Amino acid sequence: MEVNIKKSENFEKLKKLQFAFDKNIRIFERIIAESIINKEKLNTIKKDLNNANEKFNEAEKCLNELKIHIQNNKIK
């Protein structure tokens, strides 16, 4: 009888341990999924910033050319 009680206690401990493990695995999987999504979002933001920087540099170049053109026309 005492052996059955011990087995039952061990089984309950094992069930609790398995439940806790499964819960932690689900949390871990969710965190990994969020990390992947965040990495993708960061890559998108990085690409957008690079595109914006290229457009800004192009606009700056055009403004400098316009400034030079205006200065040259004032001299004439």
N, C-alpha and C positions, 0 to 999 in steps of 0.2 A: 504494500500500500504506500509506504514511504517512497518507494522508487517511482511509483506512478505520479505522486505529488511533485517530486523532483523533476520528472520528465515534463510534466505539465508546466511547471514554472520555467523550465528551460525553453519550452516551446513558446510560451508567452513572451519571454525575453527576446527570442529569435524573431518573432513576429513584429515586436516593437522596433527592433533593430532594422529589420527589412523595411518597415514602413518609413522610418527615419531616413534610411539610405535612399529609398525611392523618392522621397520628398526632396532631399538634397540634390539628387540627380536632375529632377525637374527644374529646380532653381538654377542649377549649373547650366542646363540646356538653354533656359530663358536668357541668362546672362550672356552666354555665347552668341545667341541669336541677336540680342541687342547690340553686342559689340560689332558684329558683322554689319548690321544696319547702320550703326554710327560710323563705321569705317567707310561705307559706301556714301553716306551723306557728306562726310569730310572730303572724300575724293571729288564729289560733285561740286562742293563749295570751292575746292582748290581749282578745279577746272574753270569754274565761273569767274573766279578772281583773276586767273591768268588771262582769260578772254577780255575781261574788263581792263586789265593792265595794258594789254596790246592795243585796245581801242583808245585808251587814254594816251598812250605813247604816240599813236597815229594822230590824234587830235592835237597834241602838243607840237608835233612836227608841222602840221598844217598851220597852226597859229604862228609858229616861228617863221615859216615861209611867208605868211601873210604880212607879218611885221616887217620882214626884210623888203617885201614888195612895196609896202606903204612908205617905208623910209626911202627907198630908191625913187619913188615917184615924187616925194617931197623935195628931194635934191634937185630934180630936173627942172 
